[in-house]
Amino acid sequence: MTVLEGERFLSEEFISEKEAAQFLGVNPRTVGRWADQGRLTRYKQFGLRVLYKRDEIENFAKPIPDIQPIPDETQPKKLTKRAWL
């Protein structure tokens, strides 16, 4: 967790845990759990207020591109009647 000092945290660069949860469509506890798992970076301002970088939340919300499965070459190919001739 990074502790913020000075006026830097007042910019539009940071959002609250509740705002991050609303943006992502999840419960604020889920956002906190993702931060505990290292999936998001948590910033702390004076005491207990937790903030997240807006651009990190926006990037986290981007969909992961579809990945096509690699064909399993270890499986035998199905034979047709012609293969037996």
PDB file of N, CA, C and O in Angstrom:
ATOM      1  N   MET A   1       0.841  -1.160   0.000  1.00  0.00           N
ATOM      2  CA  MET A   1       0.000   0.000   0.000  1.00  0.00           C
ATOM      3  C   MET A   1       0.894   1.233   0.000  1.00  0.00           C
ATOM      4  O   MET A   1       1.879   1.295   0.736  1.00  0.00           O
ATOM      5  N   THR A   2       0.547   2.205  -0.824  1.00  0.00           N
ATOM      6  CA  THR A   2       1.296   3.435  -0.923  1.00  0.00           C
ATOM      7  C   THR A   2       0.555   4.527  -0.170  1.00  0.00           C
ATOM      8  O   THR A   2      -0.652   4.696  -0.349  1.00  0.00           O
ATOM      9  N   VAL A   3       1.263   5.266   0.667  1.00  0.00           N
ATOM     10  CA  VAL A   3       0.660   6.362   1.430  1.00  0.00           C
ATOM     11  C   VAL A   3       0.833   7.645   0.635  1.00  0.00           C
ATOM     12  O   VAL A   3       1.943   7.980   0.222  1.00  0.00           O
ATOM     13  N   LEU A   4      -0.275   8.370   0.419  1.00  0.00           N
ATOM     14  CA  LEU A   4      -0.238   9.621  -0.325  1.00  0.00           C
ATOM     15  C   LEU A   4      -0.011  10.785   0.621  1.00  0.00           C
ATOM     16  O   LEU A   4      -0.556  10.820   1.724  1.00  0.00           O
ATOM     17  N   GLU A   5       0.792  11.730   0.183  1.00  0.00           N
ATOM     18  CA  GLU A   5       1.058  12.906   0.998  1.00  0.00           C
ATOM     19  C   GLU A   5       0.746  14.158   0.188  1.00  0.00           C
ATOM     20  O   GLU A   5       0.813  14.142  -1.041  1.00  0.00           O
ATOM     21  N   GLY A   6       0.408  15.233   0.874  1.00  0.00           N
ATOM     22  CA  GLY A   6       0.180  16.515   0.223  1.00  0.00           C
ATOM     23  C   GLY A   6      -1.119  16.573  -0.552  1.00  0.00           C
ATOM     24  O   GLY A   6      -2.074  15.852  -0.264  1.00  0.00           O
ATOM     25  N   GLU A   7      -1.131  17.455  -1.550  1.00  0.00           N
ATOM     26  CA  GLU A   7      -2.344  17.723  -2.325  1.00  0.00           C
ATOM     27  C   GLU A   7      -2.547  16.734  -3.472  1.00  0.00           C
ATOM     28  O   GLU A   7      -3.582  16.771  -4.137  1.00  0.00           O
ATOM     29  N   ARG A   8      -1.601  15.876  -3.707  1.00  0.00           N
ATOM     30  CA  ARG A   8      -1.651  14.996  -4.879  1.00  0.00           C
ATOM     31  C   ARG A   8      -2.926  14.163  -4.951  1.00  0.00           C
ATOM     32  O   ARG A   8      -3.443  13.924  -6.043  1.00  0.00           O
ATOM     33  N   PHE A   9      -3.438  13.721  -3.814  1.00  0.00           N
ATOM     34  CA  PHE A   9      -4.606  12.849  -3.798  1.00  0.00           C
ATOM     35  C   PHE A   9      -5.895  13.574  -4.160  1.00  0.00           C
ATOM     36  O   PHE A   9      -6.903  12.919  -4.423  1.00  0.00           O
ATOM     37  N   LEU A  10      -5.895  14.914  -4.183  1.00  0.00           N
ATOM     38  CA  LEU A  10      -7.112  15.662  -4.470  1.00  0.00           C
ATOM     39  C   LEU A  10      -7.421  15.722  -5.962  1.00  0.00           C
ATOM     40  O   LEU A  10      -8.523  16.116  -6.344  1.00  0.00           O
ATOM     41  N   SER A  11      -6.490  15.347  -6.791  1.00  0.00           N
ATOM     42  CA  SER A  11      -6.701  15.437  -8.231  1.00  0.00           C
ATOM     43  C   SER A  11      -7.693  14.386  -8.700  1.00  0.00           C
ATOM     44  O   SER A  11      -8.074  13.485  -7.953  1.00  0.00           O
ATOM     45  N   GLU A  12      -8.096  14.522  -9.940  1.00  0.00           N
ATOM     46  CA  GLU A  12      -9.016  13.556 -10.555  1.00  0.00           C
ATOM     47  C   GLU A  12      -8.315  12.229 -10.838  1.00  0.00           C
ATOM     48  O   GLU A  12      -8.935  11.286 -11.331  1.00  0.00           O
ATOM     49  N   GLU A  13      -7.036  12.161 -10.528  1.00  0.00           N
ATOM     50  CA  GLU A  13      -6.247  10.965 -10.789  1.00  0.00           C
ATOM     51  C   GLU A  13      -6.693   9.787  -9.916  1.00  0.00           C
ATOM     52  O   GLU A  13      -6.502   8.631 -10.294  1.00  0.00           O
ATOM     53  N   PHE A  14      -7.283  10.073  -8.756  1.00  0.00           N
ATOM     54  CA  PHE A  14      -7.654   9.027  -7.801  1.00  0.00           C
ATOM     55  C   PHE A  14      -9.154   8.990  -7.562  1.00  0.00           C
ATOM     56  O   PHE A  14      -9.834  10.013  -7.627  1.00  0.00           O
ATOM     57  N   ILE A  15      -9.661   7.783  -7.282  1.00  0.00           N
ATOM     58  CA  ILE A  15     -11.074   7.605  -6.924  1.00  0.00           C
ATOM     59  C   ILE A  15     -11.145   6.742  -5.665  1.00  0.00           C
ATOM     60  O   ILE A  15     -10.199   6.032  -5.325  1.00  0.00           O
ATOM     61  N   SER A  16     -12.272   6.820  -4.993  1.00  0.00           N
ATOM     62  CA  SER A  16     -12.459   6.054  -3.760  1.00  0.00           C
ATOM     63  C   SER A  16     -12.729   4.584  -4.084  1.00  0.00           C
ATOM     64  O   SER A  16     -12.993   4.220  -5.230  1.00  0.00           O
ATOM     65  N   GLU A  17     -12.658   3.758  -3.053  1.00  0.00           N
ATOM     66  CA  GLU A  17     -12.946   2.333  -3.231  1.00  0.00           C
ATOM     67  C   GLU A  17     -14.387   2.135  -3.677  1.00  0.00           C
ATOM     68  O   GLU A  17     -14.672   1.273  -4.508  1.00  0.00           O
ATOM     69  N   LYS A  18     -15.293   2.931  -3.126  1.00  0.00           N
ATOM     70  CA  LYS A  18     -16.712   2.832  -3.505  1.00  0.00           C
ATOM     71  C   LYS A  18     -16.908   3.209  -4.969  1.00  0.00           C
ATOM     72  O   LYS A  18     -17.651   2.539  -5.688  1.00  0.00           O
ATOM     73  N   GLU A  19     -16.241   4.286  -5.420  1.00  0.00           N
ATOM     74  CA  GLU A  19     -16.346   4.692  -6.824  1.00  0.00           C
ATOM     75  C   GLU A  19     -15.743   3.629  -7.748  1.00  0.00           C
ATOM     76  O   GLU A  19     -16.288   3.349  -8.816  1.00  0.00           O
ATOM     77  N   ALA A  20     -14.626   3.045  -7.337  1.00  0.00           N
ATOM     78  CA  ALA A  20     -14.006   1.978  -8.135  1.00  0.00           C
ATOM     79  C   ALA A  20     -14.949   0.790  -8.254  1.00  0.00           C
ATOM     80  O   ALA A  20     -15.082   0.202  -9.327  1.00  0.00           O
ATOM     81  N   ALA A  21     -15.605   0.437  -7.147  1.00  0.00           N
ATOM     82  CA  ALA A  21     -16.545  -0.684  -7.156  1.00  0.00           C
ATOM     83  C   ALA A  21     -17.728  -0.396  -8.066  1.00  0.00           C
ATOM     84  O   ALA A  21     -18.164  -1.276  -8.809  1.00  0.00           O
ATOM     85  N   GLN A  22     -18.253   0.822  -8.020  1.00  0.00           N
ATOM     86  CA  GLN A  22     -19.369   1.185  -8.887  1.00  0.00           C
ATOM     87  C   GLN A  22     -18.958   1.123 -10.351  1.00  0.00           C
ATOM     88  O   GLN A  22     -19.720   0.645 -11.191  1.00  0.00           O
ATOM     89  N   PHE A  23     -17.767   1.601 -10.660  1.00  0.00           N
ATOM     90  CA  PHE A  23     -17.271   1.577 -12.040  1.00  0.00           C
ATOM     91  C   PHE A  23     -17.132   0.143 -12.541  1.00  0.00           C
ATOM     92  O   PHE A  23     -17.476  -0.160 -13.684  1.00  0.00           O
ATOM     93  N   LEU A  24     -16.624  -0.736 -11.677  1.00  0.00           N
ATOM     94  CA  LEU A  24     -16.399  -2.134 -12.061  1.00  0.00           C
ATOM     95  C   LEU A  24     -17.649  -3.001 -11.920  1.00  0.00           C
ATOM     96  O   LEU A  24     -17.679  -4.128 -12.413  1.00  0.00           O
ATOM     97  N   GLY A  25     -18.678  -2.481 -11.251  1.00  0.00           N
ATOM     98  CA  GLY A  25     -19.920  -3.238 -11.087  1.00  0.00           C
ATOM     99  C   GLY A  25     -19.809  -4.351 -10.056  1.00  0.00           C
ATOM    100  O   GLY A  25     -20.438  -5.400 -10.195  1.00  0.00           O
ATOM    101  N   VAL A  26     -19.007  -4.119  -9.021  1.00  0.00           N
ATOM    102  CA  VAL A  26     -18.815  -5.124  -7.969  1.00  0.00           C
ATOM    103  C   VAL A  26     -18.978  -4.469  -6.601  1.00  0.00           C
ATOM    104  O   VAL A  26     -19.127  -3.251  -6.506  1.00  0.00           O
ATOM    105  N   ASN A  27     -18.951  -5.264  -5.562  1.00  0.00           N
ATOM    106  CA  ASN A  27     -19.013  -4.797  -4.188  1.00  0.00           C
ATOM    107  C   ASN A  27     -17.667  -4.178  -3.803  1.00  0.00           C
ATOM    108  O   ASN A  27     -16.627  -4.666  -4.245  1.00  0.00           O
ATOM    109  N   PRO A  28     -17.660  -3.102  -2.981  1.00  0.00           N
ATOM    110  CA  PRO A  28     -16.384  -2.530  -2.548  1.00  0.00           C
ATOM    111  C   PRO A  28     -15.456  -3.542  -1.878  1.00  0.00           C
ATOM    112  O   PRO A  28     -14.235  -3.414  -1.970  1.00  0.00           O
ATOM    113  N   ARG A  29     -16.020  -4.542  -1.208  1.00  0.00           N
ATOM    114  CA  ARG A  29     -15.168  -5.568  -0.591  1.00  0.00           C
ATOM    115  C   ARG A  29     -14.421  -6.379  -1.647  1.00  0.00           C
ATOM    116  O   ARG A  29     -13.305  -6.844  -1.410  1.00  0.00           O
ATOM    117  N   THR A  30     -15.042  -6.543  -2.809  1.00  0.00           N
ATOM    118  CA  THR A  30     -14.377  -7.256  -3.904  1.00  0.00           C
ATOM    119  C   THR A  30     -13.164  -6.465  -4.380  1.00  0.00           C
ATOM    120  O   THR A  30     -12.105  -7.043  -4.623  1.00  0.00           O
ATOM    121  N   VAL A  31     -13.309  -5.149  -4.515  1.00  0.00           N
ATOM    122  CA  VAL A  31     -12.185  -4.295  -4.911  1.00  0.00           C
ATOM    123  C   VAL A  31     -11.068  -4.419  -3.873  1.00  0.00           C
ATOM    124  O   VAL A  31      -9.898  -4.543  -4.234  1.00  0.00           O
ATOM    125  N   GLY A  32     -11.424  -4.388  -2.587  1.00  0.00           N
ATOM    126  CA  GLY A  32     -10.428  -4.552  -1.529  1.00  0.00           C
ATOM    127  C   GLY A  32      -9.738  -5.899  -1.584  1.00  0.00           C
ATOM    128  O   GLY A  32      -8.534  -5.992  -1.348  1.00  0.00           O
ATOM    129  N   ARG A  33     -10.492  -6.945  -1.894  1.00  0.00           N
ATOM    130  CA  ARG A  33      -9.907  -8.286  -1.996  1.00  0.00           C
ATOM    131  C   ARG A  33      -8.939  -8.361  -3.171  1.00  0.00           C
ATOM    132  O   ARG A  33      -7.871  -8.964  -3.062  1.00  0.00           O
ATOM    133  N   TRP A  34      -9.316  -7.739  -4.312  1.00  0.00           N
ATOM    134  CA  TRP A  34      -8.412  -7.715  -5.458  1.00  0.00           C
ATOM    135  C   TRP A  34      -7.120  -6.975  -5.115  1.00  0.00           C
ATOM    136  O   TRP A  34      -6.042  -7.360  -5.567  1.00  0.00           O
ATOM    137  N   ALA A  35      -7.228  -5.913  -4.316  1.00  0.00           N
ATOM    138  CA  ALA A  35      -6.029  -5.187  -3.886  1.00  0.00           C
ATOM    139  C   ALA A  35      -5.185  -6.064  -2.966  1.00  0.00           C
ATOM    140  O   ALA A  35      -3.958  -6.061  -3.066  1.00  0.00           O
ATOM    141  N   ASP A  36      -5.836  -6.824  -2.060  1.00  0.00           N
ATOM    142  CA  ASP A  36      -5.109  -7.747  -1.180  1.00  0.00           C
ATOM    143  C   ASP A  36      -4.364  -8.812  -1.988  1.00  0.00           C
ATOM    144  O   ASP A  36      -3.280  -9.250  -1.601  1.00  0.00           O
ATOM    145  N   GLN A  37      -4.955  -9.224  -3.116  1.00  0.00           N
ATOM    146  CA  GLN A  37      -4.352 -10.245  -3.974  1.00  0.00           C
ATOM    147  C   GLN A  37      -3.277  -9.668  -4.892  1.00  0.00           C
ATOM    148  O   GLN A  37      -2.592 -10.409  -5.598  1.00  0.00           O
ATOM    149  N   GLY A  38      -3.131  -8.337  -4.877  1.00  0.00           N
ATOM    150  CA  GLY A  38      -2.124  -7.707  -5.723  1.00  0.00           C
ATOM    151  C   GLY A  38      -2.598  -7.395  -7.123  1.00  0.00           C
ATOM    152  O   GLY A  38      -1.800  -6.986  -7.966  1.00  0.00           O
ATOM    153  N   ARG A  39      -3.871  -7.577  -7.391  1.00  0.00           N
ATOM    154  CA  ARG A  39      -4.404  -7.307  -8.723  1.00  0.00           C
ATOM    155  C   ARG A  39      -4.612  -5.814  -8.953  1.00  0.00           C
ATOM    156  O   ARG A  39      -4.606  -5.361 -10.097  1.00  0.00           O
ATOM    157  N   LEU A  40      -4.795  -5.045  -7.883  1.00  0.00           N
ATOM    158  CA  LEU A  40      -4.925  -3.592  -7.933  1.00  0.00           C
ATOM    159  C   LEU A  40      -3.978  -2.977  -6.901  1.00  0.00           C
ATOM    160  O   LEU A  40      -3.638  -3.613  -5.903  1.00  0.00           O
ATOM    161  N   THR A  41      -3.557  -1.731  -7.152  1.00  0.00           N
ATOM    162  CA  THR A  41      -2.704  -1.023  -6.196  1.00  0.00           C
ATOM    163  C   THR A  41      -3.574  -0.124  -5.335  1.00  0.00           C
ATOM    164  O   THR A  41      -4.367   0.668  -5.845  1.00  0.00           O
ATOM    165  N   ARG A  42      -3.419  -0.254  -4.050  1.00  0.00           N
ATOM    166  CA  ARG A  42      -4.198   0.529  -3.087  1.00  0.00           C
ATOM    167  C   ARG A  42      -3.329   1.682  -2.594  1.00  0.00           C
ATOM    168  O   ARG A  42      -2.164   1.493  -2.246  1.00  0.00           O
ATOM    169  N   TYR A  43      -3.917   2.884  -2.569  1.00  0.00           N
ATOM    170  CA  TYR A  43      -3.246   4.074  -2.046  1.00  0.00           C
ATOM    171  C   TYR A  43      -4.014   4.533  -0.821  1.00  0.00           C
ATOM    172  O   TYR A  43      -5.243   4.480  -0.801  1.00  0.00           O
ATOM    173  N   LYS A  44      -3.304   4.979   0.192  1.00  0.00           N
ATOM    174  CA  LYS A  44      -3.947   5.378   1.442  1.00  0.00           C
ATOM    175  C   LYS A  44      -3.703   6.857   1.704  1.00  0.00           C
ATOM    176  O   LYS A  44      -2.590   7.357   1.543  1.00  0.00           O
ATOM    177  N   GLN A  45      -4.753   7.542   2.107  1.00  0.00           N
ATOM    178  CA  GLN A  45      -4.678   8.961   2.411  1.00  0.00           C
ATOM    179  C   GLN A  45      -5.043   9.159   3.874  1.00  0.00           C
ATOM    180  O   GLN A  45      -6.068   8.646   4.323  1.00  0.00           O
ATOM    181  N   PHE A  46      -4.247   9.877   4.612  1.00  0.00           N
ATOM    182  CA  PHE A  46      -4.514  10.219   6.015  1.00  0.00           C
ATOM    183  C   PHE A  46      -5.423   9.234   6.733  1.00  0.00           C
ATOM    184  O   PHE A  46      -6.642   9.384   6.655  1.00  0.00           O
ATOM    185  N   GLY A  47      -4.930   8.303   7.381  1.00  0.00           N
ATOM    186  CA  GLY A  47      -5.764   7.405   8.176  1.00  0.00           C
ATOM    187  C   GLY A  47      -6.325   6.247   7.379  1.00  0.00           C
ATOM    188  O   GLY A  47      -5.573   5.431   6.846  1.00  0.00           O
ATOM    189  N   LEU A  48      -7.656   6.170   7.295  1.00  0.00           N
ATOM    190  CA  LEU A  48      -8.286   4.971   6.740  1.00  0.00           C
ATOM    191  C   LEU A  48      -8.801   5.106   5.314  1.00  0.00           C
ATOM    192  O   LEU A  48      -9.185   4.100   4.717  1.00  0.00           O
ATOM    193  N   ARG A  49      -8.824   6.297   4.747  1.00  0.00           N
ATOM    194  CA  ARG A  49      -9.383   6.452   3.407  1.00  0.00           C
ATOM    195  C   ARG A  49      -8.502   5.764   2.369  1.00  0.00           C
ATOM    196  O   ARG A  49      -7.299   6.016   2.299  1.00  0.00           O
ATOM    197  N   VAL A  50      -9.107   4.899   1.571  1.00  0.00           N
ATOM    198  CA  VAL A  50      -8.382   4.135   0.550  1.00  0.00           C
ATOM    199  C   VAL A  50      -8.759   4.681  -0.818  1.00  0.00           C
ATOM    200  O   VAL A  50      -9.935   4.900  -1.107  1.00  0.00           O
ATOM    201  N   LEU A  51      -7.757   4.898  -1.653  1.00  0.00           N
ATOM    202  CA  LEU A  51      -7.967   5.410  -2.997  1.00  0.00           C
ATOM    203  C   LEU A  51      -7.302   4.500  -4.013  1.00  0.00           C
ATOM    204  O   LEU A  51      -6.391   3.738  -3.690  1.00  0.00           O
ATOM    205  N   TYR A  52      -7.781   4.596  -5.262  1.00  0.00           N
ATOM    206  CA  TYR A  52      -7.222   3.826  -6.380  1.00  0.00           C
ATOM    207  C   TYR A  52      -7.012   4.783  -7.538  1.00  0.00           C
ATOM    208  O   TYR A  52      -7.757   5.750  -7.697  1.00  0.00           O
ATOM    209  N   LYS A  53      -5.993   4.511  -8.350  1.00  0.00           N
ATOM    210  CA  LYS A  53      -5.765   5.344  -9.529  1.00  0.00           C
ATOM    211  C   LYS A  53      -6.869   5.065 -10.546  1.00  0.00           C
ATOM    212  O   LYS A  53      -7.173   3.916 -10.866  1.00  0.00           O
ATOM    213  N   ARG A  54      -7.458   6.149 -11.041  1.00  0.00           N
ATOM    214  CA  ARG A  54      -8.563   6.029 -11.999  1.00  0.00           C
ATOM    215  C   ARG A  54      -8.140   5.246 -13.248  1.00  0.00           C
ATOM    216  O   ARG A  54      -8.871   4.364 -13.700  1.00  0.00           O
ATOM    217  N   ASP A  55      -6.967   5.562 -13.806  1.00  0.00           N
ATOM    218  CA  ASP A  55      -6.556   4.878 -15.032  1.00  0.00           C
ATOM    219  C   ASP A  55      -6.291   3.392 -14.798  1.00  0.00           C
ATOM    220  O   ASP A  55      -6.501   2.583 -15.702  1.00  0.00           O
ATOM    221  N   GLU A  56      -5.835   3.019 -13.602  1.00  0.00           N
ATOM    222  CA  GLU A  56      -5.624   1.597 -13.301  1.00  0.00           C
ATOM    223  C   GLU A  56      -6.961   0.850 -13.257  1.00  0.00           C
ATOM    224  O   GLU A  56      -7.068  -0.275 -13.746  1.00  0.00           O
ATOM    225  N   ILE A  57      -7.971   1.481 -12.669  1.00  0.00           N
ATOM    226  CA  ILE A  57      -9.305   0.869 -12.615  1.00  0.00           C
ATOM    227  C   ILE A  57      -9.883   0.747 -14.019  1.00  0.00           C
ATOM    228  O   ILE A  57     -10.481  -0.274 -14.360  1.00  0.00           O
ATOM    229  N   GLU A  58      -9.706   1.792 -14.840  1.00  0.00           N
ATOM    230  CA  GLU A  58     -10.216   1.737 -16.218  1.00  0.00           C
ATOM    231  C   GLU A  58      -9.527   0.632 -17.014  1.00  0.00           C
ATOM    232  O   GLU A  58     -10.186  -0.083 -17.768  1.00  0.00           O
ATOM    233  N   ASN A  59      -8.212   0.482 -16.857  1.00  0.00           N
ATOM    234  CA  ASN A  59      -7.486  -0.586 -17.553  1.00  0.00           C
ATOM    235  C   ASN A  59      -7.892  -1.966 -17.040  1.00  0.00           C
ATOM    236  O   ASN A  59      -7.978  -2.923 -17.809  1.00  0.00           O
ATOM    237  N   PHE A  60      -8.141  -2.057 -15.737  1.00  0.00           N
ATOM    238  CA  PHE A  60      -8.550  -3.327 -15.145  1.00  0.00           C
ATOM    239  C   PHE A  60      -9.899  -3.773 -15.700  1.00  0.00           C
ATOM    240  O   PHE A  60     -10.169  -4.969 -15.808  1.00  0.00           O
ATOM    241  N   ALA A  61     -10.743  -2.807 -16.051  1.00  0.00           N
ATOM    242  CA  ALA A  61     -12.087  -3.118 -16.543  1.00  0.00           C
ATOM    243  C   ALA A  61     -12.100  -3.534 -18.010  1.00  0.00           C
ATOM    244  O   ALA A  61     -13.100  -4.066 -18.491  1.00  0.00           O
ATOM    245  N   LYS A  62     -11.002  -3.299 -18.726  1.00  0.00           N
ATOM    246  CA  LYS A  62     -10.970  -3.658 -20.146  1.00  0.00           C
ATOM    247  C   LYS A  62     -11.059  -5.171 -20.300  1.00  0.00           C
ATOM    248  O   LYS A  62     -10.435  -5.917 -19.546  1.00  0.00           O
ATOM    249  N   PRO A  63     -11.835  -5.618 -21.279  1.00  0.00           N
ATOM    250  CA  PRO A  63     -11.954  -7.072 -21.472  1.00  0.00           C
ATOM    251  C   PRO A  63     -10.649  -7.691 -21.950  1.00  0.00           C
ATOM    252  O   PRO A  63      -9.863  -7.060 -22.657  1.00  0.00           O
ATOM    253  N   ILE A  64     -10.442  -8.908 -21.558  1.00  0.00           N
ATOM    254  CA  ILE A  64      -9.276  -9.672 -22.003  1.00  0.00           C
ATOM    255  C   ILE A  64      -9.621 -10.247 -23.371  1.00  0.00           C
ATOM    256  O   ILE A  64     -10.697 -10.818 -23.543  1.00  0.00           O
ATOM    257  N   PRO A  65      -8.725 -10.106 -24.345  1.00  0.00           N
ATOM    258  CA  PRO A  65      -9.030 -10.644 -25.680  1.00  0.00           C
ATOM    259  C   PRO A  65      -9.230 -12.154 -25.641  1.00  0.00           C
ATOM    260  O   PRO A  65      -8.606 -12.872 -24.860  1.00  0.00           O
ATOM    261  N   ASP A  66     -10.126 -12.605 -26.516  1.00  0.00           N
ATOM    262  CA  ASP A  66     -10.377 -14.048 -26.588  1.00  0.00           C
ATOM    263  C   ASP A  66      -9.105 -14.778 -27.019  1.00  0.00           C
ATOM    264  O   ASP A  66      -8.406 -14.355 -27.940  1.00  0.00           O
ATOM    265  N   ILE A  67      -8.831 -15.860 -26.346  1.00  0.00           N
ATOM    266  CA  ILE A  67      -7.685 -16.690 -26.681  1.00  0.00           C
ATOM    267  C   ILE A  67      -8.220 -18.025 -27.187  1.00  0.00           C
ATOM    268  O   ILE A  67      -9.000 -18.695 -26.510  1.00  0.00           O
ATOM    269  N   GLN A  68      -7.798 -18.391 -28.359  1.00  0.00           N
ATOM    270  CA  GLN A  68      -8.238 -19.650 -28.940  1.00  0.00           C
ATOM    271  C   GLN A  68      -7.470 -20.799 -28.320  1.00  0.00           C
ATOM    272  O   GLN A  68      -6.251 -20.709 -28.176  1.00  0.00           O
ATOM    273  N   PRO A  69      -8.149 -21.880 -27.946  1.00  0.00           N
ATOM    274  CA  PRO A  69      -7.435 -23.016 -27.363  1.00  0.00           C
ATOM    275  C   PRO A  69      -6.485 -23.660 -28.368  1.00  0.00           C
ATOM    276  O   PRO A  69      -6.764 -23.710 -29.566  1.00  0.00           O
ATOM    277  N   ILE A  70      -5.388 -24.138 -27.870  1.00  0.00           N
ATOM    278  CA  ILE A  70      -4.417 -24.835 -28.702  1.00  0.00           C
ATOM    279  C   ILE A  70      -4.930 -26.252 -28.914  1.00  0.00           C
ATOM    280  O   ILE A  70      -5.282 -26.928 -27.947  1.00  0.00           O
ATOM    281  N   PRO A  71      -4.979 -26.715 -30.160  1.00  0.00           N
ATOM    282  CA  PRO A  71      -5.468 -28.076 -30.396  1.00  0.00           C
ATOM    283  C   PRO A  71      -4.593 -29.107 -29.695  1.00  0.00           C
ATOM    284  O   PRO A  71      -3.367 -28.997 -29.673  1.00  0.00           O
ATOM    285  N   ASP A  72      -5.237 -30.087 -29.137  1.00  0.00           N
ATOM    286  CA  ASP A  72      -4.514 -31.135 -28.416  1.00  0.00           C
ATOM    287  C   ASP A  72      -4.061 -32.184 -29.415  1.00  0.00           C
ATOM    288  O   ASP A  72      -4.866 -32.992 -29.880  1.00  0.00           O
ATOM    289  N   GLU A  73      -2.794 -32.177 -29.743  1.00  0.00           N
ATOM    290  CA  GLU A  73      -2.238 -33.098 -30.731  1.00  0.00           C
ATOM    291  C   GLU A  73      -2.047 -34.503 -30.162  1.00  0.00           C
ATOM    292  O   GLU A  73      -1.748 -35.436 -30.908  1.00  0.00           O
ATOM    293  N   THR A  74      -2.217 -34.662 -28.852  1.00  0.00           N
ATOM    294  CA  THR A  74      -2.020 -35.979 -28.258  1.00  0.00           C
ATOM    295  C   THR A  74      -3.224 -36.888 -28.467  1.00  0.00           C
ATOM    296  O   THR A  74      -3.116 -38.106 -28.324  1.00  0.00           O
ATOM    297  N   GLN A  75      -4.369 -36.303 -28.805  1.00  0.00           N
ATOM    298  CA  GLN A  75      -5.572 -37.106 -29.029  1.00  0.00           C
ATOM    299  C   GLN A  75      -5.524 -37.719 -30.430  1.00  0.00           C
ATOM    300  O   GLN A  75      -5.160 -37.038 -31.389  1.00  0.00           O
ATOM    301  N   PRO A  76      -5.889 -39.005 -30.557  1.00  0.00           N
ATOM    302  CA  PRO A  76      -5.905 -39.611 -31.891  1.00  0.00           C
ATOM    303  C   PRO A  76      -7.002 -38.992 -32.738  1.00  0.00           C
ATOM    304  O   PRO A  76      -8.081 -38.660 -32.247  1.00  0.00           O
ATOM    305  N   LYS A  77      -6.702 -38.844 -34.019  1.00  0.00           N
ATOM    306  CA  LYS A  77      -7.697 -38.275 -34.929  1.00  0.00           C
ATOM    307  C   LYS A  77      -8.751 -39.321 -35.224  1.00  0.00           C
ATOM    308  O   LYS A  77      -8.460 -40.514 -35.300  1.00  0.00           O
ATOM    309  N   LYS A  78      -9.987 -38.857 -35.390  1.00  0.00           N
ATOM    310  CA  LYS A  78     -11.076 -39.773 -35.723  1.00  0.00           C
ATOM    311  C   LYS A  78     -10.904 -40.235 -37.161  1.00  0.00           C
ATOM    312  O   LYS A  78     -10.626 -39.439 -38.058  1.00  0.00           O
ATOM    313  N   LEU A  79     -11.072 -41.506 -37.358  1.00  0.00           N
ATOM    314  CA  LEU A  79     -10.943 -42.068 -38.693  1.00  0.00           C
ATOM    315  C   LEU A  79     -12.306 -42.177 -39.350  1.00  0.00           C
ATOM    316  O   LEU A  79     -13.302 -42.500 -38.703  1.00  0.00           O
ATOM    317  N   THR A  80     -12.332 -41.904 -40.633  1.00  0.00           N
ATOM    318  CA  THR A  80     -13.561 -42.066 -41.390  1.00  0.00           C
ATOM    319  C   THR A  80     -13.473 -43.377 -42.148  1.00  0.00           C
ATOM    320  O   THR A  80     -12.428 -44.027 -42.142  1.00  0.00           O
ATOM    321  N   LYS A  81     -14.548 -43.770 -42.796  1.00  0.00           N
ATOM    322  CA  LYS A  81     -14.553 -45.029 -43.555  1.00  0.00           C
ATOM    323  C   LYS A  81     -13.485 -45.015 -44.641  1.00  0.00           C
ATOM    324  O   LYS A  81     -12.882 -46.048 -44.932  1.00  0.00           O
ATOM    325  N   ARG A  82     -13.252 -43.880 -45.229  1.00  0.00           N
ATOM    326  CA  ARG A  82     -12.277 -43.785 -46.317  1.00  0.00           C
ATOM    327  C   ARG A  82     -10.864 -44.077 -45.790  1.00  0.00           C
ATOM    328  O   ARG A  82     -10.026 -44.600 -46.525  1.00  0.00           O
ATOM    329  N   ALA A  83     -10.605 -43.749 -44.548  1.00  0.00           N
ATOM    330  CA  ALA A  83      -9.277 -43.976 -43.996  1.00  0.00           C
ATOM    331  C   ALA A  83      -8.970 -45.459 -43.902  1.00  0.00           C
ATOM    332  O   ALA A  83      -7.804 -45.854 -43.911  1.00  0.00           O
ATOM    333  N   TRP A  84      -9.995 -46.277 -43.814  1.00  0.00           N
ATOM    334  CA  TRP A  84      -9.780 -47.723 -43.695  1.00  0.00           C
ATOM    335  C   TRP A  84      -9.534 -48.369 -45.048  1.00  0.00           C
ATOM    336  O   TRP A  84      -9.024 -49.488 -45.099  1.00  0.00           O
ATOM    337  N   LEU A  85      -9.870 -47.723 -46.116  1.00  0.00           N
ATOM    338  CA  LEU A  85      -9.727 -48.330 -47.456  1.00  0.00           C
ATOM    339  C   LEU A  85      -8.342 -48.272 -47.984  1.00  0.00           C
ATOM    340  O   LEU A  85      -8.083 -48.742 -49.091  1.00  0.00           O
TER     341      LEU A  85
END
